[in-house]
């Protein structure tokens, strides 16, 4: 019985560790995705503002 417990406990620990890593990776992927979406949104907004300024013949320093 002790041998069985010595085998099962490390296996359960490995499954728990794997689940923790998967959770961490999914959270970091979500943060990275959000970062790139916000970056793209800001880039698009800046481009739109530059076009509006150029349409009014205002020089943009970039």
JODAQUI-V638426 format. One record per backbone hydrogen bond with DSSP energy under -0.5 kcal/mol. NH is the residue of the N-H (numbers start at 0). CO is the residue of the C=O. Records with the same first field share a line. If there is no record, write none. Layout:
BEGIN
NH = CO  CO
END
This chain:
BEGIN
4 = 0
5 = 1
6 = 2
7 = 3
8 = 4
9 = 5
10 = 6
11 = 7
12 = 8
13 = 9
14 = 10
15 = 11
16 = 12
17 = 13
18 = 14
19 = 15
20 = 16
21 = 17
22 = 18
23 = 19
24 = 20
25 = 21
26 = 22
27 = 23
28 = 24
29 = 25
30 = 26
31 = 27
32 = 28
33 = 29
34 = 30
35 = 31
36 = 32
37 = 33
38 = 34
39 = 35
40 = 36
41 = 37
42 = 38
43 = 39
44 = 40
45 = 41
46 = 42
47 = 43
48 = 44
49 = 45
50 = 46
51 = 47
52 = 48
53 = 49
54 = 50
55 = 51
56 = 53
57 = 52
60 = 58
61 = 59
END
